[in-house]
Amino acid sequence: MTATASPPSETRTSRVALIGNPNTGKTTLFNALTGLNHRTGNYPGVTVEKKTGMLDERIEIIDLPGTYSLAAHSPDEMVSVDLLLGNLDKEPRPDLAVVIVDASNLARNLYLVTQVMELGLPVIVVLNMADAAQNAGVTISEEGLSSALGVPVVSTIANRGEGLSKLKDNIKVYLKAEAPNPPWHWPDEISKELDTLTSQYRDVDFLLTRALIDEASAAETAIKSTFGGEAVKALAEARSRIKAQGRPPAALEAKMRYAWIDEALRNHTQKIATGPSASDRADAILTHRFFGTFLFAGLMILVFMTIFEWAGPIMDLVDTTFAYAQEIVGRWFAGSALEGGMLHSLLVDGIIGGVGSVLIFLPQILFLFMFIAILEDCGYMARAAFLMDRLLRFCGLSGHSFIPMMSSFACAIPGVMAARTIANPRDRITTILVAPLMSCSARIPVYVIMTAAFVPAIRIGGFLSLQGLVFAGMYFVGILVAIPVAFLFKRTLLKGPTPPFVLELPAYKRPDIKTVLIRVLEAGKAFVIRAGTIIFMISVIIWGLNYFPHADEISQRFETQRTEAKTSLKASVLEERLAEIDNLEAGAHQRNSYFATMGHFVEPAFRPLGWDWKISMATLAAFPAREVIVSTLGIIYNLGGDLDVNEEKDRTLLIQQLKASTWPDGRKVFSLPVALSIMVFFALCCQCGATIATIRRETNSWKWAGFSFAYMTILAYVGALLTYQIGSLIG
Amino acid sequence: MGVKYLSDYTPGEGGTIARIVGEGTLQQRLMEMGVLEGTSLEVVRVAPLGDPMEIEIRGYKLSLRKSEASCVEMEA
């Protein structure tokens, strides 16, 4: 149904839809028009994010996803069309459509303009990037184009703020304008069928046209739900009649639009021949047959190194801050009756400790977002997809999946969010499901401990460190498993026709710092709020399972030891002994906790992996955040929970304990196969509540988040099982 | 001399599109992007691994896989 909106009145907020091709500077324009108050949300049932902002108190701007056409082939693509037609529940129809166009790329951009002009809404065309057009030797007559189209045309250079006030004035005026009368006409083959169809099925002109042209599309589904199967049959018959006359309707549409566009451009634009642009010259190297890939690999390595370099000190800062917070809160309790009690522990260990252990990854996440945003804004992202496409086709995916998967080597959260650029929903979900298999930096502590403890420190051929090889090998485990898994998903669960890889390679441009920063801030905010709430809940639960039952007898036993120590020891010796008692007590309580009970309970299931209940328990504890395993193992082995894997002293202590650990019958628990099986489990398991929360948000459903968790756990279990069993047979 | 398709073209070669073969979503997408009969184009380069290819058409650069380019029939 095409709803007609009531004219903007003094009391109602006017709504403006902003739409355009990708790479037209739409985000920059949106940010410039709305300042920093955006609201994001979700359209129900799809993964498209809803983004709105206010131009002033009266006018709301809705930022629609970048698209090349209104021919929607998936529910995600259909959201924009539905919104523009006023068919979305709770979304009143916009009063005006502003189509942003890349002035240096007019022909293809005008295609969408011609479609938007058929919606029955007033339209303004924004000729953005007027400077790039000039550099490309293109002169455009705004008035000429405007009179040809029949709608206002405003030039802007959004990232310099030029043309914006003129645009705002135009918006205010044209909110009350009439819908334009398109100067192009459907060819007879189509108009004949449309006349019959629209007289039969009333008030759905736009959708009906789209359903006729876009075979088996979202528009057809919409028509079917309103008018039933007979309408679909009528459409199919109309389509065959058109095809019988020579060409399919889609070809006729493209021909009609481009014929008009080409004529309009001939009349109202001029292009002077220029040599290869700066962008072309850059591409000659960056996508060169040989150098291109090397430069690309070099760039990726540089990005990663920089992230770790910069994030390192900041992470230390976060660590110190949280440790300080723990100390301060601890002091609140000092001397009081509650000292060392449940509330003390909940605040210090549970909440501050738990939340801190995840927030410490925020610097890395923010830097990664920043690099991804810069790569995308400057245009290099498309080149990355271009270079890597052939490789990714092994898994049934496309080059678009490269950056999301690559990013996941630092942290899966930005990786999963970067998957938004993948248009095809099946490819996107597959990428999201497989990205956490890339070994992220949180897995490093586990790899370090296990490798240092149980892989012989020998050098192969005199120089290749075996420990280093095993460490690197763990990264490959993720990659090697991801390939068949992605392949399998695309063949089974997420089966569907191969999506087209047709990809625009936009001209390189200097990334807009403001746009990048805004994107980073929004992403960071989203992470902290969404993941943060889940992490908070999980931290409290884990704390609870670790703390309770907190048997009094145990506390008493150690209190007695403390009193003894205070009578017989002094000064630093006393302090050391007290610290030791603290660790012993923590260990005893831990071994008596509900978590430990769970560990004992699941031990039989993990024995085939070579694990005892302590390992099982530490692994279970690591489910919300995998790096927790180190501190958990520390506590279990009476070393306290503050171990730092990067400190040689701490590492040695823990390794000693692990090596000494035995089963009840005296056999050693840890061996190379056991260590390997632990590493493989961690490599393949999704032990990160924040990632699951992000997957839930990006897929807009718990189904995929849950499935992610389930399949990776099974994969990890089987992988660890095979590793241990085969490892024991060999070794 | 058989029919030539865009997928047969090498960097530096150009021509005019004779027609788009097939009637699916891919073909529609290509035509929406300006790849339709009567349009002239030039092949700029091919990716390091031999696929996809990059063409210049209607004033912009477009990348498409060889399998996709094989539905673009070129004028002799």
Chai-1 contact restraints between the chains, C-beta under 6 A:
chainA,res_idxA,chainB,res_idxB,connection_type,confidence,min_distance_angstrom,max_distance_angstrom,comment,restraint_id
A,Y68,B,E32,contact,1.0,0.0,6.0,A-B,restraint_1
A,S69,B,E32,contact,1.0,0.0,6.0,A-B,restraint_2
A,H73,B,T25,contact,1.0,0.0,6.0,A-B,restraint_3
A,N105,B,Y60,contact,1.0,0.0,6.0,A-B,restraint_4
A,A107,B,R58,contact,1.0,0.0,6.0,A-B,restraint_5
A,R108,B,G34,contact,1.0,0.0,6.0,A-B,restraint_6
A,R108,B,R58,contact,1.0,0.0,6.0,A-B,restraint_7
A,P248,B,E23,contact,1.0,0.0,6.0,A-B,restraint_8
A,A250,B,Q28,contact,1.0,0.0,6.0,A-B,restraint_9
A,A254,B,M31,contact,1.0,0.0,6.0,A-B,restraint_10
A,A254,B,L36,contact,1.0,0.0,6.0,A-B,restraint_11
A,R289,B,P48,contact,1.0,0.0,6.0,A-B,restraint_12
A,G292,B,P48,contact,1.0,0.0,6.0,A-B,restraint_13
A,T293,B,P48,contact,1.0,0.0,6.0,A-B,restraint_14
A,F386,B,A47,contact,1.0,0.0,6.0,A-B,restraint_15
A,F386,B,S63,contact,1.0,0.0,6.0,A-B,restraint_16
A,L387,B,A47,contact,1.0,0.0,6.0,A-B,restraint_17
A,D389,B,P52,contact,1.0,0.0,6.0,A-B,restraint_18
A,R390,B,L49,contact,1.0,0.0,6.0,A-B,restraint_19
A,R390,B,D51,contact,1.0,0.0,6.0,A-B,restraint_20
A,P500,B,L26,contact,1.0,0.0,6.0,A-B,restraint_21
A,P500,B,R29,contact,1.0,0.0,6.0,A-B,restraint_22
A,F501,B,R65,contact,1.0,0.0,6.0,A-B,restraint_23
A,V502,B,R29,contact,1.0,0.0,6.0,A-B,restraint_24
A,V502,B,L64,contact,1.0,0.0,6.0,A-B,restraint_25
A,L503,B,S63,contact,1.0,0.0,6.0,A-B,restraint_26
A,E504,B,L62,contact,1.0,0.0,6.0,A-B,restraint_27
A,L505,B,K61,contact,1.0,0.0,6.0,A-B,restraint_28
A,L505,B,S63,contact,1.0,0.0,6.0,A-B,restraint_29
